Every structure is written in C-alpha cells, then in structure tokens.
Amino acid sequence: MRAVRCRGPRQETLLRMLENTLHHAERPDDLIIYAGLAKAARNHDALATTIRALQELDEDQTLVIQSGKPIGIFPSGPSAPLVLMATSNLIGRWATAEHFYELERRGLIMWGGYTAGDWQYIGSQGILQGTYQTLSAVADEHFGGSLAGRLVVTAGLGGMGGAQPLAAYMAGGVAICVEADPGRIARRIESGYLERATESLDEALAWADERLRAKAPASIGLLGNAAEALPAMRARGLVPDVVTDQTPAHDMRYYVPAGMTPGEAAELRASDPDELVRRALDSAAEHVRCMLDWQDAGAVVFEYGNNIRAQAASVGVDAFRIPIFMERYIRPLFCRGLGPFRWVAASGDPADIDVVDDIVTREFPDNPLAGRWVPLARKYVRQPEAPGLPARIGWLAHGERARLAVLVNEAVRRGDLRGPVAFTRDHLDAGGVSQPLRETENMPDGSDAISDWPLLNALLNAGSGADLVAIHAGGGGYAGYMQSAGVTAIADGATASTDRLSAVLTGDTGIGIMRYADAGYDTAADAVRQSGLRWFE
C-alpha cells in the first residue's frame, strides 16, 4: 500500500476514497465532481479539516460532517461508523432551488449529488454498467437482443453522461452523443469512453451510417448544442432507433441554452442567472419536443433521470409522455436487490481488482449481469492513475453482495490482496433513494414521495456498523426532488469485520427488497421470502 497517514486501515481507506473522488473532479479547483455543482467538500478549508480529522480519528470515534463541513469527532465505540454525514437536507417548505442557492452563497450548505459528497465516486465507470444494462434491456425488448445496426442519439458527456458512448458501444450500437463543451469531449476520448468527435453534423452522420451498414459499434461525439443538433437531425428526416439524454437539465443554471457557448453561459450565470434559466428552459423545451416527435415516429425514447421532462413540462410541453428509464427497464432488477454495487482497491494496485473480479466470476455463475459484464469491463474500462483508485462496478443482488464482501475480507486476511477493499454503491439502488420523478416514479401503491425508506436505510446501515453512512437531499435544481442514502463498508482483513460486512450488506439490500415488496411487487415479495429475513407482510 501507499504510505499510511491514519491511525487505522479503515480510516486510511476512507481518506483514499475522498482523494479518489477528487481525482475524478470536473472542476477540481471548485471541488465540483460532476453535474455542475455536486461537491466533495464545502470549501478548501473544510476539505483540509476533513483530511486532518481522518488522520486523527481513532477506531472508536465518529467524525460528523454537515454539508461538506466537518463538525466534530465524538466517542462512539468500535462498531460505530467512522464517518456520519448529512448533506443539503432542507425542511420541506424551504427545499427550493432559491433557498438552497441563498444558503450556498452564505457558505452554509452544499449539494453532494449522490456519490460525490460521500466520497464514493469512481468516475464514469460508476454509471457505465447501469447505462449498459439499460441499453441491453432496450435491445432485449425491442431489437432481438442486440443494438447492432441501431442508432442511439443522446446528449451530455459530463461525469454522468460520459458513460453513454462506451455503454452503447458495448451493447453493439452506434451512438451519436452531442456535447456543448469541447473539454468534456476531449476527456472522454482520452479516457477511452469515446472513439472520435467532430463539429460537423454531416460528418457525424456519415460516420454513423458507415458503421450502421456494417452492423459494427461506434461512439461518435458531436460538438454542438442538443437543442439545435437534435432538431437539425429531425429536419433531415432522421428517426433514431433509441433516444435519451444526460445533459445537466437537473438544474437550468447548468444547461447551456441554444446559441451560447459554455463560457457565455457561465458569464450569464454570474451576471443574470434568472435570464440564463429562462433561455435554458426555452432550449430544453425544444430539445424535449424533438424527443417527443421521434417517439411518435417510432423511436424508443426515455429520460435517463436528469429531470429534463419536468423542466420542459414547466413551460407547457407534454413531456411526461416520455417514460423514465428506471420504471421502464431497471425496477424489475431492484425488486431482487440487483443494483450498482462497487468495490474499490485501497492499495491502488489494479491487481487487487483482478482478484475480486475472479472471485465474482467464480462464485456467482448464475448472475448473468455479472457474468456478461466483468469480461467487458476488463476489456474496455481503464483504471485511473494515482491518486485515483482501481475500482469495479458489478450489479450483484441481495445476498450476493454480503457473500462477496466476506470472501474478499478473507482474501485480504490471507494476503491475496495488497490492501483493504471498500464496498459501496450508487444511491440509485433498491433501498437507497426516493425520487418521485426517477427511481420511485409510479410506484403501484402511490408511495413515490415517501422518503422514510432511504432514511431507514441509513439508520439500519449505521446500526449494523458501516464505516461511512450519508443522508443526502437535493440541491440547486434538485432541491425538493430527492432523498437518498449512501454507505461504505470496508474489508480490512480483520476477523471482526466479517460479521460487520455481512450485517451491513445484508441489511442494505434487504430493506430495499422489502421497500418494493411493501409497494406491491410480487417479484420483490418472493425475493424477501427467499432471503430468510423476517418480513411482516
């Protein structure tokens, strides 16, 4: 392992997770990791204090962090979380974008996104398998199991959307991804997530046509504005096979309006944010109208969770005719506790990820998501250079996650791995989030907006001995739209960690499948009954 600076391996692992998150930052000077404003720490002073606190933290203490600012260290006991954090949680009546921005301006709050604020971000790989899984589900349902010879049109190549071109390529499709920021396009090409790019729509379409005819995959970046490029494609009579979007439409302050460069939008954001929002809403409305036209013409169209439907609907567009990807393609997996599980090698050695990958493929041969995914990830996903940490995402189900963590802990104890392994997940998981316009849209019992579930998830994980537990709510344009919970549990090789890992990762997915069973999903009810957990039906 690298030089140890903390008083224990678990504290050191959390510090490295924080550093890894910062390594993947879109705007490191501002501590912004992705999505325009999702931060890892409130400010640089808070970051420095957090690092010092982790270095001074004992095994029987807990560091408490409020919206990216460390508050204090408390005596808690050896089985308590090392870090507890709450980020951008506002009382309901005050959970508005305007109030959030006023508090942010006064330095009292930040938004942590999902995995930025609690140091669980692993770069675009973190959303890559979910995007691939969604596109694979689209292929299975609509195109006979493959996207070969199929055109995917989307936009947004930021920290989340940057996974789209590689995911479409892995699924066999030809993707044209529109992006207004040339720097983001360059980063995706450098990371291997995007093959090539152009400023010419004609050239992009010609490249796509060549690959479509050959039924060969391709990922093409098109420098431009989605609200202009997509209507230009529509005007030519083009109807893609699949259409989605991952522009930063969750917050109209960060959606670049038509006719503006990102730099010009940034200047207007500083001088007249209300005018920027007005222009952005007009552009988002045209963007969504184009998506609707394509849906009416036979394309498979879905929102990928960036709230663009709500933005367009606010100015009169019938945007909710477009389905959300979660309800349409992912929720059946969540009913079985299958979701975006992750493991991160604190040693910094990619060989540790290889060891865990081998365990996954050996121990879970009946999990087709893992079996199909791990070989693809090994082939296409580049591991980051230091101080980034090697990581893998793998969709494992209830029971599988706890079993893997225990096996890895034994491997650490035997010396098969060079250091501890951190297990975490996206908040977009079975038990980790309530968001009525995404993860919990159209629940059969009408419980879309009940946020008890992620709060209970966090409490259960804390009581089970997770190393880090976080409760996040929405910030900026997402204020009032979401409540989520994050968790990190570390396999450090200690005998005592076996029970801790098993309890945390059993409870984390267990309450997830109970949440869906309680909502009325028969598949989830079957999963709970098979789990051995006590459930009061």
Secondary structure, 3 states (H helix, E strand, C coil): CCCCCCCCHHHHHHHHHHHHHHHCCCEHHHCEEECCCEECCCCHHHHHHHHHHHHHCCCCEEEEEECCEEEEEEECCCCCCCEEEEECCCCHHHCCHHHHHHHHHCCCCCECCCCCCCCCCCCCHHHHHHHHHHHHHHHHHHCCCCCCCCEEEEECCCCCHHHHHHHHHHCCCEEEEEECCHHHHHHHHHHCCCCEEECCHHHHHHHHHHHHHHCCCEEEEEECCHHHHHHHHHHCCCCCCEECCCCCCCCCCCCCCCCCCHHHHHHHHHHCHHHHHHHHHHHHHHHHHHHHHHHHCCCEECECCCCHHHHHHCCCCCHHHCCEHHHHHHHHHHCCCCEEEEEEECCCCHHHHHHHHHHHHHHCCCCHHHHHHHHHHHHHCCCCCCCCCCEEEEEECCCHHHHHHHHHHHHHHHCCCCCCEEEEECCCCCCCEECCCCCCCCCCCCCCCCCHHHHHHHHHHHHHCCCEEEEEECCHHHCCCCEEEEEEEEECCCHHHHHHHHHHHHHHHHHHHHHHHHHCCHHHHHHHHHHCCCCCC
